[in-house]
Each structure stands twice: as C-alpha cells, then as structure tokens.
Amino acid sequence: MTKARLDGLYLLLLGSVIFVLLGMIVESSAVVTTVDYKVVYYSARCLIRHIDPYQENEVLRVYQAESADRPLESEKVRQIVSRYMYLPTAFAVTVPFALLPWGPAHILWLTLTIGSVIVASFLIWNVGADFAPIVSGILIGFFLANSEVLVVLCNPAGIAVSLCVVAAWCFIRERFVPAGILCLAVSLAVKPQDAGLVWLYFLLAGGVYRKRALQTLLATLVLGLPGILWVWTVAPNWLQEWRSNILAFSVHGGINDPGPASSGGHGLGMLVNLQAVLSVFRDDPHFYNPVSYLICVPLLLLWLIVTLRSRPSPAKAWIGLAAIAALSMLPVYHHLYDSKILLLTVPACAMLWAEGGLIGRLALLVTAAGFVLNGDVTWAIVLGLIGRLHMPPPGLSEQLLIAVQVFPAPLILLVIGVFYLWVYARRSSEAVAVQLQ
C-alpha cells in the first residue's frame, strides 16, 4: 500500500469515526429519533398480527399500545408513523425485525444502517483509490461525517442506498456477484425510487451487466412476492389506501409538499427534487410537476440512448452511474437522505481527476459541491443560522430566504447530473468514432 493510498484510508476511517460518534451523540440527545424506522416497524407489526398496515387508524392503535411507556410525541410524528408509504415488497426486509421487541429491533436496524453505509463507503473508496486515493478519501470521509441524519431518523434509505452501491461495486468489479444480486434486490424491494435507475443502467448496458440485472429482477420477485400476496390477503384495498397515504403527505403544507408552505420539506429532511425549486416561482403542482418533467425527461432519454449505444466497460459504467445517481433524485420526490446515492459519483470523479486537465478539475469541483450542499452538518449549520435571523416581513426578502433553503441541493444535483452526462456522452461518441475509423 502506497503512502497516498494509506493517507486516503486514514481519511476514510476518520470520516467513519465521526459518522458513528456524532450520529450516536445526536441520536441520543435529539427530541425525536428513529421516527422513519417506526414507520416500517409498526406497519410490519400490524401485518404480523393480520392487521391492515396501510390503514392509518389501525397502525396508530398498535403504535400507541406498544409505546405507552414512552414519552408522548407530537401529532406530526404520530401521523408520520401511522401512514405507511412503502410498497408491500419492503415487508420482506422489515418483518424479520418486527418479530423482535422494539429495543433489540431498533438496535439491530441501527447497526445494519451504520454498517452498510461504512461498507459501501469503503468499497467505493477502493475503486477511487486506484486513481486518486487522497481525493477519494477526502470526498468519502466528508460524506460520512455529513450523514448523521441516517442515524437519527433510521430511514430505510440508509440501507437501501448503501446496498445499491455495494451491488454496483460487485457487478463492475465482478466479485461476490451473488451477494451483489441480493443487495440490489433488497434495495429495490425497499426503495425502488432510489435504486431503480441504477438497476436500469445494468439492464441497458448489455453483456454480463444485463445478465446481472435480470438475475436481480428475478431475486426481487422471489423476495417481494410473498409480501405482496400476504398484504393482499390481509388488506385487499391496500393499493387505494397506499395512494391515500401518499396524497395525505403531499397536500399543501404536508411533509412531502415541495412548496414554500411545506411542514417537512425544508429542514434536515428537506426535499431535493426539482419541484422544491420550481414551487418558489409558482406554488402549483400543475406548474412545477410538468416543468420538472420537461427538464428531466430529455436528460434521462439522452442518458438512456448513450447507455444503449455504448460498449460497456468499468470506466464508462462508473461515469454512467455518476450521471444517473444525481439525475434520479430530480423528477419525483426525494429527501436529503436519499441523495446519499451521490457516493456513486466518487469513482468517476477520481478517474477524471487523475487524467488531469479542465474536465478533471470540474469533476472535483461539482462533486465536492454536491457533497457539501447535500451534507447534513452543512444544513444543520445553515438552518441554525437562519433560525437566529429575525423573520422578514412577507415579500421579496421572505422569498429570498426560502430560496436559500431550497435551491442549493436540487440545483447542484442538476449540475452534477448534466456534467457527468456530458462526459458520458462525449466519451461514448469518441469511442464510436474510433471504432468507425
């Protein structure tokens, strides 16, 4: 191991220590913790008892009965916990935890979250270290030190995103492939909105990658089908109830409302999709949804065409995944913790940086900016400073304050996506031109 590689590893380990220690300190002192895990835990507890997990009143009844000895929580927390928004496929992962009492189940879930994030970070550094070990160590160490919300909320995104990253490493490195198939299948079962376009890359890339994608699809069906059948038996109307729960959170002022009046879209769990930016100009879903699709669909189509036309290789795979990791966050609702999938941009950044030149410098600039503007500590500081300001009267100053909170994360994701898509298309065009000569 070279000195540079060893230094990069030390930076990764430092970030890991900060991630664990600071995350546990914040988790133990925060007023509201593990709220996102309670959503999946108590819904799974309902299913085990053959109670409809998508029925808000039923979940709330079980939750209140089992948490009677804990401090009372706000109405907002009770609404979050009782409205289940995940697909039935997620029960394949959450039911085994729900078989345990809350205490050990919570500790095991937290341990799995922390462990999967650190393993995924190490594997990605392992790739980036072949090109730029110190740069990769700095980026990933900073990423880890800014991911405490995953520990505090215990959102399933921590596990789903990490397993998706692990699967990408397994497929591209062609090592531990069965484990990679299982990891991506679990990720798709829990959060298909996070892992779906990564899976699509492997399907479109062809060759052995397509084989891995099809194997993953089969594994996902095997993993998720029992949960679907179980839910359909217990709750025949689950689909309508699932939609109702989503709509209840998306109403004007709801926690998933991208507009300025959102009750949950502008804090540490802020929304990072483009609708959050567009709603500042016009807070109307009939405006911000179509405009968001108008921006994202051409970019996704271009990415799709380039992927289909390219001959797969590890280098192209990492660049293609870097582009889709950022772009996948923009069309539909995603929160700040979902953007941890930016970890997939590090190998491409390291490769381009090692090549030198303007493109290498731009790669480091946009990737580092993405990690800063999607970092938990970054926003804890910014939101803390904003909270100390005297709220301005309604008008332009208020709009500017809202823009400071909602613009940076989605816009840097767009910049990262466009940059890596440009590099991806350029490299593929150059390869085609060489083949034609």
BELWOWO-V298158 format. One record per pair of residues at least 24 apart in sequence whose ideal C-beta (glycine too) atoms are under 6 Angstrom apart, sorted by the first residue. I is the first residue (numbers start at 0). J is the second residue. If there is no record, write none. Layout:
# BELWOWO-V298158
i: [I:I]
j: [J:J]
This chain:
# BELWOWO-V298158
i: [3:3:4:4:6:7:7:7:7:7:10:10:10:11:11:11:11:13:14:14:14:15:15:17:18:18:18:21:22:22:25:25:26:26:29:31:32:33:33:34:34:35:35:35:36:36:37:38:39:40:42:43:43:43:43:44:46:47:49:51:52:53:53:53:53:53:55:55:82:82:84:84:87:87:87:88:88:88:89:89:90:91:91:91:91:92:92:108:109:111:112:112:112:115:115:116:116:119:119:119:122:123:123:126:127:127:127:130:130:130:131:131:131:134:134:135:135:138:141:142:145:145:145:147:148:148:148:149:154:155:156:156:156:159:159:159:159:160:160:160:162:163:163:164:167:170:171:171:180:180:180:183:184:184:184:184:187:188:188:188:193:196:196:200:200:200:203:203:204:204:206:208:255:258:259:265:267:268:269:270:271:271:271:271:271:271:272:272:272:273:273:275:275:276:276:279:279:295:295:298:302:305:305:305:309:317:317:318:318:318:318:319:321:321:322:322:322:322:325:325:325:326:328:329:338:341:365:365:365:368:369:369:372:372:372:373]
j: [132:133:128:132:133:128:132:133:135:136:136:137:140:124:136:139:140:140:140:143:144:117:143:144:143:144:146:147:147:150:147:151:150:151:151:76:151:105:153:76:79:152:153:154:108:153:80:80:93:97:83:90:93:94:97:97:90:97:233:234:83:83:234:237:240:241:81:82:244:247:244:245:226:227:230:188:223:226:188:189:226:188:222:223:226:185:189:153:153:158:149:157:158:158:161:157:161:161:164:165:168:342:345:346:345:346:349:349:350:353:349:352:353:349:352:345:349:345:370:370:374:375:376:375:267:336:375:336:336:189:190:336:337:186:189:190:193:193:339:340:186:194:197:342:320:211:313:316:214:215:218:215:215:218:219:222:219:219:222:223:337:323:327:319:320:323:306:307:306:311:311:311:332:282:401:404:378:334:335:332:328:333:335:338:408:409:329:332:333:329:409:405:409:406:409:401:402:329:330:326:420:423:424:427:427:346:347:347:419:422:423:423:347:419:416:419:420:423:412:415:416:416:412:412:373:369:414:415:418:411:411:415:407:408:411:408]
